[in-house]
Amino acid sequence: MLNPEFLQFLYELSQNNNRDWFEKQKKRYVATVKTPFEGLVGEIIERLRKFEPEFQIQPKDCIHRIYRDTRFSADKTPYKTHVSAVFTQKGRKTMEQPGYYLHLEFGNLMLGGGAYFLEKEPLGKLRTVISQDPEAFRALILEKNFVSKYGEIKGDKNKVMPAEFREAVKNEPYLANKQFYFMAELDPEICLSPDFADFVADYFLAAKPLNDYLRKAIEV
């Protein structure tokens, strides 16, 4: 279970994003953020396995490092001011697979997932499946529980479509998407609830039918 110190540390880090401050606060970071978050992710994995039995992963497989890669970035601040985890069959090693995502920072909680990293071939496969039966795709993204939690599908779009989809996109605009992901932005205070892992699992369960569809389409 997370406590208010978890969010407080992330707030202070956002105000003091430098190595000197962080090194002085390292023990506090481990005690109030790193270890509790690992415990939370472990609880979520336990619940996920009830409806995603192939997810044989551990927290270390899912959690992103707090250290930023600044080599090619104009922003040279050394630390992320959020913690996050990706849940797929092999966690961060298979982020190209449709899965689930958890992101926590001071001021924001994000829960989501879907197909975010789509290369040309799997994107083409997915577009083909959708164009062949757009009603089946629509039924999933308009399902009541999914819409109540996530709203709509998000993603960057192609301005110019491949020739084979130029007619189909007129009837199904989502075919222009280069990504098919969903994301809910929520009050971060929710994470302090003792049943937060159940809350997260409930959100992820609502997205499972769509994730199943995305995985199957990409694997065709």
MDAnalysis code that builds the backbone (N, CA, C; Angstrom):
import MDAnalysis as mda
import numpy as np

u = mda.Universe.empty(660, n_residues=220, atom_resindex=np.repeat(np.arange(220), 3), trajectory=True)
u.add_TopologyAttr("name", ["N", "CA", "C"] * 220)
u.add_TopologyAttr("resid", np.arange(1, 221))
u.add_TopologyAttr("resname", ["MET", "LEU", "ASN", "PRO", "GLU", "PHE", "LEU", "GLN", "PHE", "LEU", "TYR", "GLU", "LEU", "SER", "GLN", "ASN", "ASN", "ASN", "ARG", "ASP", "TRP", "PHE", "GLU", "LYS", "GLN", "LYS", "LYS", "ARG", "TYR", "VAL", "ALA", "THR", "VAL", "LYS", "THR", "PRO", "PHE", "GLU", "GLY", "LEU", "VAL", "GLY", "GLU", "ILE", "ILE", "GLU", "ARG", "LEU", "ARG", "LYS", "PHE", "GLU", "PRO", "GLU", "PHE", "GLN", "ILE", "GLN", "PRO", "LYS", "ASP", "CYS", "ILE", "HIS", "ARG", "ILE", "TYR", "ARG", "ASP", "THR", "ARG", "PHE", "SER", "ALA", "ASP", "LYS", "THR", "PRO", "TYR", "LYS", "THR", "HIS", "VAL", "SER", "ALA", "VAL", "PHE", "THR", "GLN", "LYS", "GLY", "ARG", "LYS", "THR", "MET", "GLU", "GLN", "PRO", "GLY", "TYR", "TYR", "LEU", "HIS", "LEU", "GLU", "PHE", "GLY", "ASN", "LEU", "MET", "LEU", "GLY", "GLY", "GLY", "ALA", "TYR", "PHE", "LEU", "GLU", "LYS", "GLU", "PRO", "LEU", "GLY", "LYS", "LEU", "ARG", "THR", "VAL", "ILE", "SER", "GLN", "ASP", "PRO", "GLU", "ALA", "PHE", "ARG", "ALA", "LEU", "ILE", "LEU", "GLU", "LYS", "ASN", "PHE", "VAL", "SER", "LYS", "TYR", "GLY", "GLU", "ILE", "LYS", "GLY", "ASP", "LYS", "ASN", "LYS", "VAL", "MET", "PRO", "ALA", "GLU", "PHE", "ARG", "GLU", "ALA", "VAL", "LYS", "ASN", "GLU", "PRO", "TYR", "LEU", "ALA", "ASN", "LYS", "GLN", "PHE", "TYR", "PHE", "MET", "ALA", "GLU", "LEU", "ASP", "PRO", "GLU", "ILE", "CYS", "LEU", "SER", "PRO", "ASP", "PHE", "ALA", "ASP", "PHE", "VAL", "ALA", "ASP", "TYR", "PHE", "LEU", "ALA", "ALA", "LYS", "PRO", "LEU", "ASN", "ASP", "TYR", "LEU", "ARG", "LYS", "ALA", "ILE", "GLU", "VAL"])
u.atoms.positions = np.array([
    [0.842, -1.206, 0.000],
    [0.000, 0.000, 0.000],
    [0.877, 1.255, 0.000],
    [0.503, 2.217, -0.823],
    [1.232, 3.472, -0.883],
    [0.696, 4.438, 0.170],
    [1.543, 5.366, 0.590],
    [1.082, 6.361, 1.556],
    [1.401, 7.757, 1.028],
    [0.922, 8.814, 1.705],
    [1.122, 10.175, 1.189],
    [2.580, 10.551, 0.941],
    [3.517, 9.925, 1.658],
    [4.930, 10.219, 1.446],
    [5.381, 9.860, 0.023],
    [4.719, 8.895, -0.562],
    [5.015, 8.475, -1.935],
    [4.827, 9.650, -2.891],
    [3.651, 10.276, -2.840],
    [3.382, 11.414, -3.713],
    [4.190, 12.643, -3.315],
    [4.422, 12.790, -2.016],
    [5.204, 13.927, -1.547],
    [6.622, 13.884, -2.099],
    [7.224, 12.689, -2.096],
    [8.584, 12.568, -2.633],
    [8.610, 12.934, -4.117],
    [7.628, 12.428, -4.873],
    [7.609, 12.727, -6.304],
    [7.427, 14.222, -6.559],
    [6.660, 14.883, -5.700],
    [6.521, 16.334, -5.822],
    [7.858, 17.022, -5.558],
    [8.518, 16.634, -4.487],
    [9.795, 17.262, -4.146],
    [10.846, 17.001, -5.224],
    [10.813, 15.813, -5.808],
    [11.736, 15.511, -6.894],
    [11.483, 16.429, -8.088],
    [10.217, 16.711, -8.372],
    [9.899, 17.600, -9.493],
    [10.429, 19.010, -9.263],
    [10.608, 19.374, -8.007],
    [11.119, 20.695, -7.661],
    [12.638, 20.709, -7.470],
    [13.236, 19.534, -7.385],
    [14.673, 19.417, -7.101],
    [15.302, 18.329, -7.972],
    [15.102, 18.453, -9.266],
    [15.535, 17.383, -10.165],
    [17.016, 17.539, -10.495],
    [17.838, 17.172, -9.506],
    [19.285, 17.223, -9.698],
    [19.940, 16.111, -8.876],
    [21.134, 15.725, -9.274],
    [21.799, 14.580, -8.659],
    [22.158, 14.827, -7.198],
    [22.552, 16.029, -6.876],
    [22.947, 16.329, -5.502],
    [21.788, 16.101, -4.539],
    [20.644, 16.634, -4.890],
    [19.459, 16.460, -4.028],
    [19.062, 14.990, -3.942],
    [19.018, 14.327, -5.103],
    [18.553, 12.946, -5.125],
    [19.474, 12.029, -4.325],
    [20.758, 12.203, -4.459],
    [21.681, 11.348, -3.718],
    [21.517, 11.511, -2.207],
    [21.232, 12.715, -1.781],
    [21.000, 12.943, -0.352],
    [19.691, 12.317, 0.107],
    [18.753, 12.135, -0.836],
    [17.428, 11.594, -0.516],
    [17.275, 10.129, -0.952],
    [18.375, 9.483, -1.326],
    [18.309, 8.150, -1.928],
    [17.629, 7.132, -1.017],
    [18.000, 7.114, 0.264],
    [17.386, 6.148, 1.185],
    [15.887, 6.399, 1.322],
    [15.542, 7.666, 1.362],
    [14.115, 8.014, 1.452],
    [13.384, 7.586, 0.187],
    [13.999, 7.774, -0.966],
    [13.402, 7.327, -2.230],
    [13.132, 5.830, -2.213],
    [14.109, 5.059, -1.778],
    [13.953, 3.603, -1.736],
    [12.821, 3.211, -0.788],
    [12.766, 3.857, 0.376],
    [11.778, 3.487, 1.404],
    [10.368, 3.948, 1.074],
    [10.226, 5.126, 0.463],
    [8.892, 5.693, 0.270],
    [8.343, 5.547, -1.143],
    [9.220, 5.288, -2.122],
    [8.761, 5.200, -3.509],
    [9.112, 3.848, -4.140],
    [10.399, 3.542, -4.250],
    [10.838, 2.357, -4.999],
    [10.265, 1.059, -4.429],
    [10.477, 0.811, -3.139],
    [10.013, -0.448, -2.541],
    [8.497, -0.546, -2.511],
    [7.767, 0.496, -2.082],
    [6.299, 0.400, -2.105],
    [5.738, 0.207, -3.511],
    [6.336, 0.871, -4.520],
    [5.836, 0.721, -5.886],
    [6.074, -0.691, -6.397],
    [7.211, -1.273, -6.072],
    [7.463, -2.665, -6.450],
    [6.412, -3.584, -5.834],
    [6.057, -3.325, -4.577],
    [5.025, -4.121, -3.925],
    [3.675, -3.974, -4.602],
    [3.331, -2.739, -4.971],
    [2.068, -2.485, -5.670],
    [2.032, -3.207, -7.008],
    [3.092, -3.106, -7.778],
    [3.135, -3.770, -9.086],
    [3.018, -5.283, -8.923],
    [3.618, -5.827, -7.879],
    [3.481, -7.259, -7.607],
    [2.032, -7.642, -7.339],
    [1.323, -6.808, -6.593],
    [-0.098, -7.066, -6.318],
    [-0.924, -6.997, -7.597],
    [-0.620, -6.032, -8.440],
    [-1.355, -5.910, -9.699],
    [-1.115, -7.122, -10.590],
    [0.132, -7.589, -10.641],
    [0.444, -8.775, -11.444],
    [-0.358, -9.977, -10.965],
    [-0.467, -10.164, -9.667],
    [-1.248, -11.275, -9.122],
    [-2.679, -11.226, -9.627],
    [-3.254, -10.036, -9.662],
    [-4.634, -9.890, -10.118],
    [-4.737, -10.047, -11.629],
    [-3.748, -9.549, -12.354],
    [-3.739, -9.674, -13.811],
    [-3.718, -11.126, -14.258],
    [-2.980, -11.956, -13.531],
    [-2.840, -13.357, -13.936],
    [-4.164, -14.108, -13.922],
    [-5.153, -13.570, -13.232],
    [-6.468, -14.218, -13.209],
    [-7.151, -14.127, -14.567],
    [-6.844, -13.057, -15.341],
    [-7.436, -12.961, -16.682],
    [-6.393, -12.833, -17.784],
    [-5.114, -12.770, -17.397],
    [-4.005, -12.814, -18.357],
    [-2.997, -13.847, -17.859],
    [-3.358, -15.137, -17.906],
    [-2.493, -16.173, -17.310],
    [-1.118, -16.295, -17.953],
    [-0.945, -15.767, -19.163],
    [0.367, -15.852, -19.826],
    [1.335, -14.784, -19.333],
    [0.877, -13.895, -18.488],
    [1.733, -12.832, -17.964],
    [2.551, -13.375, -16.786],
    [3.554, -14.164, -17.082],
    [4.416, -14.726, -16.042],
    [5.608, -13.777, -15.837],
    [5.338, -12.691, -15.160],
    [6.315, -11.615, -15.005],
    [6.471, -11.248, -13.537],
    [7.539, -10.549, -13.247],
    [7.822, -10.037, -11.915],
    [7.873, -8.508, -11.992],
    [7.753, -7.825, -10.846],
    [7.808, -6.362, -10.879],
    [9.021, -5.805, -11.612],
    [10.181, -6.425, -11.443],
    [11.399, -5.918, -12.087],
    [11.301, -5.968, -13.606],
    [10.438, -6.846, -14.128],
    [10.254, -6.938, -15.576],
    [9.407, -5.794, -16.120],
    [8.642, -5.164, -15.248],
    [7.623, -4.201, -15.671],
    [7.984, -2.749, -15.410],
    [8.730, -2.499, -14.339],
    [8.951, -1.129, -13.865],
    [10.062, -0.438, -14.648],
    [9.777, 0.775, -15.083],
    [10.786, 1.575, -15.762],
    [11.738, 2.209, -14.749],
    [12.979, 2.381, -15.158],
    [13.976, 3.050, -14.323],
    [13.594, 4.509, -14.108],
    [13.981, 5.039, -12.958],
    [13.703, 6.445, -12.677],
    [14.725, 7.360, -13.349],
    [15.824, 6.787, -13.803],
    [16.875, 7.583, -14.435],
    [16.531, 7.855, -15.896],
    [16.586, 9.114, -16.300],
    [16.290, 9.499, -17.667],
    [17.505, 9.290, -18.569],
    [17.240, 8.917, -19.809],
    [18.285, 8.863, -20.828],
    [18.334, 10.245, -21.476],
    [19.341, 11.003, -21.150],
    [19.420, 12.392, -21.617],
    [20.350, 12.576, -22.813],
    [20.874, 11.505, -23.354],
    [21.889, 11.606, -24.408],
    [21.410, 12.400, -25.622],
    [20.160, 12.210, -26.012],
    [19.656, 12.861, -27.222],
    [18.521, 13.832, -26.915],
    [18.477, 14.303, -25.681],
    [17.392, 15.187, -25.246],
    [17.932, 16.556, -24.857],
    [17.167, 17.595, -25.198],
    [17.530, 18.943, -24.767],
    [17.310, 19.120, -23.275],
    [16.404, 18.316, -22.731],
    [16.135, 18.340, -21.293],
    [17.162, 17.447, -20.596],
    [18.029, 18.032, -19.833],
    [19.107, 17.278, -19.191],
    [18.812, 16.952, -17.727],
    [17.580, 17.155, -17.277],
    [17.269, 16.758, -15.902],
    [17.445, 15.246, -15.782],
    [18.104, 14.775, -14.724],
    [18.545, 13.377, -14.683],
    [17.478, 12.350, -14.287],
    [16.359, 12.794, -13.708],
    [15.388, 11.828, -13.172],
    [13.990, 12.057, -13.728],
    [13.273, 10.973, -13.881],
    [11.847, 11.074, -14.171],
    [11.135, 11.515, -12.887],
    [10.093, 12.293, -13.031],
    [9.339, 12.730, -11.853],
    [8.074, 11.898, -11.689],
    [8.053, 10.753, -12.346],
    [6.943, 9.810, -12.208],
    [7.515, 8.396, -12.084],
    [6.685, 7.479, -11.659],
    [7.016, 6.057, -11.716],
    [6.008, 5.401, -12.648],
    [6.432, 4.355, -13.346],
    [5.545, 3.724, -14.316],
    [5.907, 2.257, -14.487],
    [4.936, 1.517, -15.013],
    [5.139, 0.088, -15.265],
    [4.314, -0.320, -16.473],
    [4.863, -1.214, -17.268],
    [4.156, -1.748, -18.426],
    [3.935, -3.239, -18.208],
    [2.732, -3.698, -18.502],
    [2.352, -5.088, -18.260],
    [2.038, -5.765, -19.597],
    [2.953, -6.633, -20.030],
    [2.752, -7.490, -21.190],
    [3.264, -8.878, -20.795],
    [3.340, -9.791, -21.767],
    [3.798, -11.144, -21.439],
    [5.189, -11.151, -20.836],
    [6.063, -10.253, -21.301],
    [7.413, -10.177, -20.759],
    [7.762, -8.769, -20.301],
    [6.745, -8.015, -19.933],
    [6.973, -6.685, -19.404],
    [7.617, -5.750, -20.406],
    [8.651, -5.022, -19.986],
    [9.295, -4.025, -20.833],
    [9.968, -4.633, -22.063],
    [10.247, -5.934, -22.037],
    [10.924, -6.579, -23.169],
    [10.001, -6.766, -24.367],
    [8.693, -6.689, -24.144],
    [7.738, -6.891, -25.231],
    [6.728, -5.749, -25.264],
    [7.231, -4.528, -25.218],
    [6.332, -3.372, -25.211],
    [5.625, -3.177, -26.543],
    [6.094, -3.882, -27.588],
    [5.386, -3.802, -28.862],
    [4.077, -4.589, -28.833],
    [3.902, -5.444, -27.841],
    [2.656, -6.187, -27.688],
    [1.594, -5.314, -27.026],
    [0.339, -5.417, -27.451],
    [-0.725, -4.721, -26.740],
    [-0.779, -5.186, -25.283],
    [-0.806, -4.246, -24.363],
    [-0.809, -4.583, -22.939],
    [-1.427, -3.466, -22.126],
    [-0.894, -3.260, -20.921],
    [-1.470, -2.308, -19.976],
    [-0.365, -1.416, -19.405],
    [-0.765, -0.249, -18.921],
    [0.218, 0.738, -18.474],
    [-0.282, 1.455, -17.222],
    [0.641, 1.665, -16.295],
    [0.372, 2.401, -15.052],
    [1.411, 3.505, -14.906],
    [0.940, 4.717, -14.604],
    [1.818, 5.878, -14.479],
    [1.345, 6.705, -13.291],
    [2.266, 7.023, -12.389],
    [1.936, 7.801, -11.197],
    [2.929, 8.935, -11.015],
    [2.411, 10.119, -10.794],
    [3.245, 11.268, -10.452],
    [2.424, 12.182, -9.545],
    [3.074, 13.164, -8.966],
    [2.334, 14.125, -8.169],
    [1.413, 14.906, -9.108],
    [0.115, 14.799, -8.867],
    [-0.846, 15.516, -9.704],
    [-1.496, 14.693, -10.783],
    [-1.066, 13.441, -10.992],
    [-1.665, 12.668, -12.083],
    [-1.485, 11.165, -11.898],
    [-2.550, 10.450, -12.183],
    [-2.553, 8.988, -12.267],
    [-3.068, 8.633, -13.644],
    [-2.316, 7.821, -14.380],
    [-2.761, 7.373, -15.695],
    [-2.818, 5.846, -15.740],
    [-3.921, 5.350, -16.244],
    [-4.115, 3.918, -16.464],
    [-4.532, 3.732, -17.907],
    [-3.893, 2.801, -18.593],
    [-4.242, 2.614, -19.988],
    [-3.572, 1.407, -20.596],
    [-3.358, 1.504, -21.902],
    [-2.732, 0.384, -22.599],
    [-3.087, 0.407, -24.069],
    [-3.085, -0.781, -24.671],
    [-3.357, -0.900, -26.090],
    [-2.091, -1.125, -26.892],
    [-2.131, -0.742, -28.153],
    [-1.006, -0.927, -29.073],
    [-0.370, 0.429, -29.331],
    [0.752, 0.689, -28.677],
    [1.411, 1.993, -28.774],
    [2.594, 1.958, -29.736],
    [3.373, 0.876, -29.688],
    [4.558, 0.751, -30.532],
    [4.246, -0.187, -31.695],
    [3.745, 0.374, -32.780],
    [3.365, -0.434, -33.934],
    [4.296, -0.156, -35.105],
    [5.041, -1.170, -35.513],
    [5.862, -1.061, -36.708],
    [4.976, -1.222, -37.948],
    [5.564, -1.023, -39.107],
    [4.799, -1.000, -40.355],
    [4.007, -2.287, -40.589],
    [4.650, -3.451, -40.392],
    [3.977, -4.718, -40.701],
    [2.793, -4.993, -39.774],
    [2.967, -4.945, -38.438],
    [1.810, -5.189, -37.575],
    [0.722, -4.132, -37.738],
    [1.097, -2.883, -38.021],
    [0.090, -1.847, -38.260],
    [-0.739, -2.188, -39.491],
    [-0.080, -2.667, -40.535],
    [-0.798, -3.069, -41.736],
    [-1.748, -4.223, -41.479],
    [-1.296, -5.188, -40.685],
    [-2.160, -6.325, -40.340],
    [-3.392, -5.858, -39.576],
    [-3.180, -4.970, -38.618],
    [-4.296, -4.480, -37.814],
    [-5.280, -3.693, -38.666],
    [-4.778, -2.847, -39.515],
    [-5.665, -2.088, -40.394],
    [-6.466, -3.005, -41.312],
    [-5.839, -4.067, -41.788],
    [-6.545, -5.019, -42.659],
    [-7.687, -5.676, -41.917],
    [-7.431, -6.131, -40.690],
    [-8.473, -6.785, -39.897],
    [-9.627, -5.827, -39.615],
    [-9.304, -4.596, -39.234],
    [-10.356, -3.611, -38.954],
    [-11.175, -3.324, -40.203],
    [-10.503, -3.147, -41.341],
    [-11.217, -2.803, -42.579],
    [-12.118, -3.934, -43.051],
    [-11.769, -5.171, -42.715],
    [-12.579, -6.313, -43.128],
    [-13.866, -6.438, -42.329],
    [-13.848, -5.949, -41.073],
    [-15.040, -6.023, -40.229],
    [-15.032, -4.850, -39.243],
    [-15.275, -3.639, -39.738],
    [-15.217, -2.468, -38.868],
    [-16.244, -2.497, -37.742],
    [-17.335, -3.203, -37.952],
    [-18.366, -3.266, -36.910],
    [-17.850, -3.984, -35.662],
    [-17.046, -5.026, -35.855],
    [-16.501, -5.758, -34.704],
    [-15.570, -4.862, -33.902],
    [-14.750, -4.082, -34.600],
    [-13.855, -3.132, -33.929],
    [-14.656, -2.074, -33.195],
    [-15.663, -1.530, -33.847],
    [-16.502, -0.497, -33.237],
    [-17.203, -1.006, -31.977],
    [-17.646, -2.251, -32.011],
    [-18.344, -2.812, -30.850],
    [-17.432, -2.818, -29.629],
    [-16.157, -3.064, -29.834],
    [-15.203, -3.105, -28.723],
    [-14.911, -1.719, -28.176],
    [-14.675, -0.747, -29.064],
    [-14.295, 0.583, -28.580],
    [-15.494, 1.396, -28.106],
    [-16.712, 0.914, -28.407],
    [-17.920, 1.592, -27.936],
    [-18.599, 0.837, -26.798],
    [-17.953, -0.248, -26.348],
    [-18.527, -1.023, -25.232],
    [-18.650, -0.106, -24.008],
    [-19.757, -0.210, -23.319],
    [-20.117, 0.754, -22.278],
    [-19.063, 0.888, -21.183],
    [-18.583, -0.235, -20.674],
    [-17.605, -0.185, -19.580],
    [-16.280, 0.402, -20.054],
    [-15.875, 0.057, -21.270],
    [-14.634, 0.601, -21.821],
    [-14.735, 2.120, -21.971],
    [-15.839, 2.582, -22.533],
    [-16.018, 4.018, -22.760],
    [-16.079, 4.780, -21.441],
    [-16.744, 4.188, -20.441],
    [-16.873, 4.879, -19.152],
    [-15.522, 5.067, -18.478],
    [-14.592, 4.154, -18.752],
    [-13.272, 4.233, -18.117],
    [-12.249, 4.986, -18.961],
    [-12.298, 4.788, -20.262],
    [-11.221, 5.321, -21.113],
    [-11.664, 6.368, -22.131],
    [-12.936, 6.444, -22.398],
    [-13.395, 7.404, -23.393],
    [-13.244, 6.872, -24.799],
    [-12.128, 7.162, -25.427],
    [-11.951, 6.771, -26.818],
    [-10.515, 6.314, -27.087],
    [-10.337, 5.724, -28.252],
    [-9.007, 5.316, -28.702],
    [-8.197, 6.555, -29.094],
    [-6.909, 6.538, -28.751],
    [-6.022, 7.648, -29.084],
    [-4.899, 7.163, -30.002],
    [-4.139, 8.099, -30.532],
    [-2.988, 7.740, -31.351],
    [-2.719, 8.746, -32.456],
    [-1.448, 8.858, -32.828],
    [-1.093, 9.690, -33.975],
    [-1.724, 9.115, -35.236],
    [-1.958, 9.993, -36.214],
    [-2.634, 9.563, -37.431],
    [-1.788, 9.845, -38.668],
    [-1.969, 9.007, -39.685],
    [-1.361, 9.262, -40.986],
    [-2.138, 10.353, -41.709],
    [-1.417, 11.324, -42.267],
    [-2.074, 12.333, -43.097],
    [-2.346, 11.782, -44.489],
    [-1.449, 10.914, -44.936],
    [-1.624, 10.258, -46.236],
    [-1.688, 8.758, -45.993],
    [-2.774, 8.146, -46.413],
    [-2.974, 6.721, -46.164],
    [-2.369, 5.873, -47.266],
    [-1.917, 4.658, -46.923],
    [-1.528, 3.707, -47.959],
    [-2.694, 3.477, -48.911],
    [-2.407, 3.235, -50.170],
    [-3.440, 3.150, -51.205],
    [-4.545, 2.164, -50.867],
    [-4.156, 1.024, -50.260],
    [-5.146, -0.026, -50.027],
    [-6.191, 0.340, -48.969],
    [-5.946, 1.412, -48.207],
    [-6.891, 1.789, -47.154],
    [-7.571, 3.134, -47.407],
    [-7.334, 3.742, -48.561],
    [-7.850, 5.091, -48.804],
    [-9.368, 5.145, -48.900],
    [-9.970, 4.102, -49.394],
    [-11.438, 4.068, -49.446],
    [-12.008, 3.681, -48.090],
    [-11.411, 2.675, -47.460],
    [-11.925, 2.170, -46.185],
    [-11.887, 3.220, -45.086],
    [-10.872, 4.100, -45.105],
    [-10.740, 5.092, -44.040],
    [-11.886, 6.104, -44.069],
    [-12.547, 6.236, -45.195],
    [-13.691, 7.146, -45.287],
    [-14.841, 6.654, -44.410],
    [-14.958, 5.344, -44.261],
    [-16.013, 4.756, -43.431],
    [-15.557, 4.490, -42.009],
    [-14.236, 4.271, -41.818],
    [-13.695, 4.020, -40.474],
    [-12.463, 4.906, -40.273],
    [-12.682, 6.110, -39.730],
    [-11.569, 7.065, -39.573],
    [-10.424, 6.555, -38.709],
    [-10.698, 5.621, -37.788],
    [-9.629, 5.108, -36.934],
    [-8.560, 4.349, -37.727],
    [-8.866, 3.985, -38.956],
    [-7.855, 3.314, -39.774],
    [-6.647, 4.221, -40.026],
    [-6.831, 5.516, -39.882],
    [-5.720, 6.442, -40.071],
    [-4.741, 6.414, -38.895],
    [-5.165, 5.828, -37.782],
    [-4.288, 5.780, -36.606],
    [-3.021, 4.990, -36.882],
    [-1.900, 5.517, -36.356],
    [-0.638, 4.774, -36.357],
    [-0.426, 4.087, -35.013],
    [-1.234, 4.473, -34.028],
    [-1.244, 3.865, -32.697],
    [-2.697, 3.634, -32.310],
    [-2.917, 2.627, -31.483],
    [-4.268, 2.339, -30.989],
    [-4.160, 2.135, -29.484],
    [-4.111, 3.247, -28.770],
    [-3.991, 3.133, -27.313],
    [-5.111, 3.898, -26.629],
    [-5.277, 3.617, -25.357],
    [-6.334, 4.236, -24.543],
    [-5.699, 4.657, -23.227],
    [-6.188, 5.734, -22.644],
    [-5.575, 6.232, -21.419],
    [-6.593, 7.017, -20.604],
    [-6.703, 6.656, -19.344],
    [-7.538, 7.396, -18.397],
    [-6.633, 8.221, -17.499],
    [-6.972, 9.484, -17.299],
    [-6.246, 10.347, -16.381],
    [-7.123, 10.583, -15.158],
    [-6.596, 10.223, -13.987],
    [-7.395, 10.168, -12.767],
    [-6.715, 10.904, -11.625],
    [-7.437, 11.073, -10.553],
    [-6.912, 11.713, -9.351],
    [-5.849, 10.815, -8.723],
    [-4.622, 11.278, -8.576],
    [-3.563, 10.414, -8.019],
    [-3.810, 9.991, -6.581],
    [-4.664, 10.715, -5.870],
    [-4.962, 10.341, -4.486],
    [-5.596, 8.954, -4.411],
    [-6.160, 8.500, -5.515],
    [-6.757, 7.157, -5.557],
    [-5.733, 6.098, -5.199],
    [-4.458, 6.359, -5.535],
    [-3.415, 5.358, -5.301],
    [-3.181, 5.095, -3.821],
    [-3.688, 5.960, -2.946],
    [-3.486, 5.791, -1.505],
    [-4.528, 4.861, -0.892],
    [-5.506, 4.464, -1.679],
    [-6.550, 3.568, -1.180],
    [-5.983, 2.162, -0.952],
    [-6.415, 1.476, 0.107],
    [-5.916, 0.122, 0.356],
    [-6.303, -0.888, -0.726],
    [-7.342, -0.576, -1.510],
    [-7.746, -1.501, -2.571],
    [-7.347, -0.984, -3.955],
    [-6.269, -0.203, -3.991],
    [-5.849, 0.379, -5.271],
    [-5.494, -0.684, -6.297],
    [-4.856, -1.769, -5.894],
    [-4.496, -2.830, -6.853],
    [-5.750, -3.407, -7.508],
    [-6.819, -3.543, -6.745],
    [-8.093, -4.023, -7.307],
    [-8.662, -3.002, -8.282],
    [-8.530, -1.739, -7.936],
    [-9.007, -0.650, -8.791],
    [-8.296, -0.699, -10.143],
    [-6.985, -0.854, -10.111],
    [-6.200, -0.929, -11.347],
    [-6.602, -2.150, -12.168],
    [-6.720, -3.287, -11.504],
    [-7.083, -4.524, -12.202],
    [-8.452, -4.396, -12.862],
    [-9.386, -3.697, -12.214],
    [-10.724, -3.488, -12.772],
    [-10.646, -2.659, -14.053],
    [-9.798, -1.633, -14.036],
    [-9.595, -0.830, -15.253],
    [-8.977, -1.675, -16.357],
    [-7.982, -2.461, -16.024],
    [-7.317, -3.280, -17.032],
    [-8.267, -4.352, -17.591],
    [-9.092, -4.929, -16.729],
    [-10.037, -5.952, -17.180],
    [-11.007, -5.381, -18.213],
    [-11.406, -4.130, -18.033],
    [-12.327, -3.498, -18.982],
    [-11.707, -3.385, -20.372],
    [-10.377, -3.372, -20.444],
    [-9.680, -3.230, -21.722],
    [-9.243, -4.562, -22.317],
    [-9.402, -5.642, -21.595],
    [-8.913, -6.935, -22.078],
    [-9.532, -7.350, -23.425],
    [-10.854, -7.215, -23.632],
    [-11.396, -7.626, -24.939],
    [-10.757, -6.892, -26.107],
    [-10.505, -5.597, -25.941],
    [-9.853, -4.847, -27.014],
    [-8.407, -5.297, -27.176],
    [-7.687, -5.492, -26.084],
    [-6.306, -5.975, -26.188],
    [-6.240, -7.340, -26.859],
    [-7.184, -8.217, -26.527],
    [-7.229, -9.538, -27.169],
    [-7.385, -9.383, -28.684],
    [-8.273, -8.477, -29.072],
    [-8.517, -8.218, -30.495],
    [-7.253, -7.691, -31.170],
    [-6.590, -6.740, -30.541],
    [-5.373, -6.150, -31.109],
    [-4.270, -7.190, -31.252],
    [-4.100, -8.025, -30.224],
    [-3.052, -9.056, -30.278],
    [-3.323, -10.042, -31.407],
    [-4.556, -10.483, -31.493],
    [-4.912, -11.464, -32.522],
    [-4.705, -10.892, -33.920],
    [-5.088, -9.627, -34.091],
    [-4.947, -8.996, -35.412],
    [-3.491, -8.884, -35.815],
    [-2.645, -8.515, -34.879],
    [-1.235, -8.314, -35.175],
    [-0.523, -9.635, -35.439],
    [-1.012, -10.712, -34.816],
    [-0.377, -12.010, -34.965],
    [-0.825, -12.765, -36.223],
    [-1.832, -12.257, -36.907],
    [-2.359, -12.951, -38.090],
    [-1.260, -13.139, -39.134],
])
